[in-house]
Amino acid sequence: MRVFGGGEDWKATLRATLKLDLAMDASIRGMWERNQSRARDAGVVLTPEEFARMIVDSNFAHLLR
């Protein structure tokens, strides 16, 4: 997280950089669980990397332009 000037707590660094609320952790955890269930029901595997990409594409892509 040196890119963002953060310390050891990478979650705190991202929260501060992206101006995210603490509740975002619980929200993302809930999305992970729901999407894992949907993937399992569909007979596919959703990897952490795919999930992270989904979250970024859906919520933060405008910040990366």
C-alpha positions in Angstrom: 0.0 0.0 0.0 3.0 2.3 -0.3 1.5 3.6 -3.5 -1.3 5.2 -1.4 1.0 6.2 1.4 -0.6 3.9 3.9 0.7 1.9 6.8 0.4 -1.7 7.8 -3.4 -1.7 7.8 -4.2 -1.9 4.1 -7.9 -1.9 4.7 -7.7 1.4 6.6 -5.5 2.8 3.8 -8.0 1.9 1.1 -10.9 3.2 3.2 -9.1 6.6 3.6 -8.0 6.8 0.0 -11.4 5.9 -1.5 -13.3 7.7 1.3 -15.2 4.6 2.3 -17.3 4.1 5.4 -16.4 1.4 7.9 -19.7 -0.4 7.0 -18.2 -1.2 3.6 -16.3 -4.2 5.1 -19.6 -5.8 6.2 -21.3 -4.9 2.9 -18.5 -6.5 0.9 -18.5 -9.5 3.1 -22.3 -9.9 2.5 -21.8 -9.5 -1.2 -19.1 -12.2 -1.1 -21.4 -14.6 0.7 -24.4 -14.0 -1.6 -22.3 -14.3 -4.7 -20.6 -17.5 -3.5 -24.1 -19.0 -2.9 -25.3 -18.0 -6.4 -22.1 -19.4 -7.9 -22.5 -22.6 -6.0 -26.1 -22.9 -7.1 -25.0 -22.4 -10.7 -22.3 -25.0 -10.4 -19.5 -22.6 -11.0 -16.6 -21.4 -8.8 -16.2 -17.7 -8.1 -12.6 -17.0 -7.1 -11.6 -14.1 -4.8 -9.9 -12.5 -7.8 -13.0 -12.6 -9.9 -15.1 -11.2 -7.1 -12.7 -8.4 -6.5 -12.7 -7.5 -10.2 -16.6 -7.5 -10.1 -16.6 -5.2 -7.1 -14.1 -2.8 -8.6 -15.8 -2.8 -12.0 -19.2 -2.2 -10.5 -18.3 0.4 -7.9 -14.9 1.9 -8.4 -14.0 1.9 -12.1 -14.8 5.6 -12.4 -12.0 6.3 -9.9 -9.5 4.4 -12.0 -9.9 6.4 -15.2 
